[in-house]
Amino acid sequence: MVVGSGIGAAAQDAAKYASKVLAYDDPKLGSKAPLAETVAPLLADAVKRAGASALIGTATSSGKDILPRAAALMGAGMVSDIIAVTGANRFRRPAYAGNAIEEVEVGGTVLVASVRQTEFPHPAPASAPGAVENAPAGNVDALGAEVVALHATQSARPDLGEAKVVVSGGRGMKAGENFKILEQLTDLLGGALGASRAACDAGMVPNDLQVGQTGKVVAPELYIAVAISGAIQHLAGMKGSKVIVAINKDPEAPIFQVADYGLVATWETAIPALIAEVKKLKSAG
């Protein structure tokens, strides 16, 4: 299903991957950010209209906000942040920052699940697009909630959750201006810039760059961790990466336990040398 105002193009795009798309297109849904109070009732309505046995969404900040409310409205059981499906109503999900894996069974006629999208392959478009059905939004009631403002960082770089390469810096970068050298490396590799919670909490970079259990969960083809010690909450957000490279001056840093390649060095010496080598290879190619 697709919800919003002026969502015709989005609905047609979604139809490339589904046999049927329910489109709730209403000017009253055109706020700058989705509200759980207005979207959750529409999710419950879509389940009823489709006669669905499951409601699935991504374990993003929006999904974590909206899906539990929809489950409550339907009186349905819910499992969050699943990483595998082992049966019709059985799922695996990480617990204790990924240090344990639970297997959960959900009962009832309808189940709700939020999915860790980095754990599943991207779908291929169907041979023929599905049908788009317009559904009435009805009485849109925000229950007193409102969007006051949306502060988003504009960037030409790919989104953290979708980038094939992520370069992240930690508290060891010492100051926000030092992240400029990581930006150089990031742009050379065509990747996204990330950061540890400690770096974000210290005000070095915006919070929307945070990778970790309380930030964004990423699984790029290449993850470069620079001056990041490797706290459990950070590892929970990136240890699914295909190749992990760690650069840290402390040989005992926990990040080396999950790294495929590790370099014991300061970022001041390692990153300029790495940038020079990447430039050399790109010019030779």
TIMARLO-97072 format. One record per residue (C-alpha): x, y, z. Coordinates in steps of 0.1 Angstrom, whole numbers, padded with zeros to 4 digits, always signed. Example, Ala and Ser with C-alpha at 12.3 -4.5 7.8 and 13.67 -1.06 7.14 Angstrom:
// residues 2
+0123-0045+0078+0137-0011+0071
// end
This chain:
// residues 285
+0000+0000+0000+0010+0036-0006-0001+0065+0015+0001+0103+0009-0009+0131-0013-0001+0131-0050+0013+0096-0049+0003+0084-0084+0038+0079-0096+0048+0061-0063+0019+0038-0066+0028+0029-0102+0064+0022-0091+0052+0000-0063+0030-0019-0088+0062-0032-0105+0067-0054-0075+0032-0064-0065+0001-0078-0081-0021-0052-0064-0014-0018-0048-0038+0000-0026-0033+0038-0029-0046+0061-0002-0042+0094-0020-0057+0124-0001-0046+0160+0004-0051+0156+0042-0023+0130+0041+0001+0155+0025+0020+0165+0056+0058+0168+0055+0062+0136+0075+0039+0106+0081+0021+0105+0114+0014+0071+0131-0019+0085+0142-0031+0090+0106-0013+0062+0088-0020+0033+0112-0058+0033+0107-0052+0031+0070-0029+0001+0074-0056-0017+0094-0081-0007+0067-0058-0021+0039-0055-0054+0057-0093-0057+0059-0098-0047+0023-0072-0071+0010-0082-0099+0033-0046-0101+0043-0031-0124+0069+0001-0104+0074+0011-0067+0075+0048-0062+0068+0069-0030+0069+0105-0021+0072+0121-0016+0106+0129+0021+0099+0121+0049+0123+0087+0053+0106+0080+0015+0106+0088+0012+0142+0064+0041+0150+0035+0031+0128+0034-0007+0128+0029-0013+0165+0000+0012+0165-0016-0007+0136-0012-0040+0154-0029-0026+0184-0058-0013+0164-0063-0048+0149-0056-0067+0181-0029-0085+0162+0004-0100+0174+0036-0084+0163+0073-0093+0159+0098-0066+0153+0131-0063+0134+0130-0098+0118+0160-0111+0099+0147-0145+0087+0114-0163+0081+0114-0199+0092+0077-0207+0088+0043-0193+0081+0043-0175+0115+0078-0181+0128+0106-0156+0126+0142-0149+0138+0151-0116+0152+0182-0102+0170+0182-0095+0207+0207-0079+0231+0222-0058+0204+0226-0088+0181+0244-0110+0207+0215-0134+0207+0190-0145+0181+0154-0153+0191+0130-0175+0172+0095-0160+0177+0061-0175+0168+0032-0152+0163-0004-0164+0168-0037-0150+0156-0054-0146+0122-0033-0115+0113+0003-0110+0122+0024-0078+0120+0061-0077+0114+0088-0051+0109+0116-0063+0087+0153-0055+0089+0156-0047+0052+0194-0051+0050+0189-0089+0057+0169-0096+0025+0178-0093-0012+0163-0066-0033+0133-0079-0053+0132-0080-0091+0104-0063-0109+0076-0085-0121+0072-0093-0158+0040-0072-0158+0030-0044-0134+0002-0050-0109-0031-0031-0106-0034+0001-0087-0066+0005-0067-0076+0038-0052-0089+0035-0016-0107+0062+0003-0088+0077+0033-0120+0086+0051-0118+0108+0082-0081+0116+0087-0077+0123+0124-0043+0131+0138-0056+0129+0174-0040+0162+0183-0006+0154+0169+0010+0176+0143+0043+0180+0124+0059+0211+0136+0090+0210+0114+0112+0186+0094+0149+0192+0096+0166+0171+0070+0202+0171+0059+0204+0176+0021+0232+0156+0005+0242+0144-0030+0255+0112-0015+0234+0081-0015+0213+0073+0015+0230+0054+0043+0207+0025+0041+0211+0020+0004+0248+0029-0002+0271+0001-0014+0300+0018+0004+0299+0035+0038+0327+0054+0055+0321+0060+0092+0340+0081+0117+0341+0078+0155+0349+0098+0185+0386+0094+0177+0381+0119+0148+0383+0145+0177+0364+0173+0159+0337+0178+0133+0360+0196+0109+0381+0164+0107+0352+0146+0091+0360+0166+0059+0388+0142+0051+0364+0113+0055+0340+0131+0031+0368+0132+0005+0373+0094+0008+0335+0089+0008+0331+0109-0024+0360+0091-0041+0344+0058-0034+0309+0070-0043+0296+0061-0009+0277+0075+0021+0291+0091+0052+0283+0076+0086+0293+0081+0122+0292+0064+0156+0268+0074+0183+0297+0089+0203+0306+0112+0174+0270+0123+0170+0265+0128+0207+0297+0150+0208+0281+0172+0181+0308+0164+0155+0282+0155+0129+0244+0154+0126+0224+0126+0143+0210+0114+0110+0245+0100+0101+0245+0077+0132+0250+0040+0125+0241+0016+0152+0213+0000+0173+0198+0034+0180+0207+0048+0146+0206+0033+0111+0213-0004+0104+0234-0007+0073+0248-0037+0053+0269-0023+0024+0293-0042+0003+0321-0022+0020+0321-0006+0054+0351+0014+0065+0352+0022+0102+0377+0050+0111+0386+0058+0147+0356+0037+0159+0363+0015+0189+0334-0008+0182+0309-0006+0210+0282-0032+0210+0255-0008+0199+0275+0003+0169+0284-0033+0159+0246-0041+0159+0241-0016+0131+0269-0026+0107+0282-0061+0113+0261-0074+0085+0283-0056+0060+0299-0078+0033+0335-0065+0039+0345-0045+0070+0377-0025+0071+0387-0010+0105+0413+0017+0111+0421+0024+0147+0453+0032+0167+0443+0009+0195+0452-0027+0186+0428-0040+0213+0397-0021+0199+0367-0044+0197+0360-0033+0161+0389-0056+0150+0370-0086+0162+0344-0082+0134+0367-0066+0108+0378-0085+0077+0407-0062+0074+0423-0042+0102+0449-0015+0102+0465-0003+0135+0472+0033+0127+0460+0069+0133+0435+0083+0109+0458+0113+0104+0483+0090+0086+0461+0063+0072+0433+0083+0055+0455+0106+0034+0475+0076+0023+0443+0057+0014+0429+0087-0005+0462+0090-0025+0460+0053-0034+0424+0055-0045+0431+0086-0066+0461+0067-0082+0439+0037-0091+0411+0058-0104+0434+0078-0127+0450+0046-0139+0416+0031-0147
// end
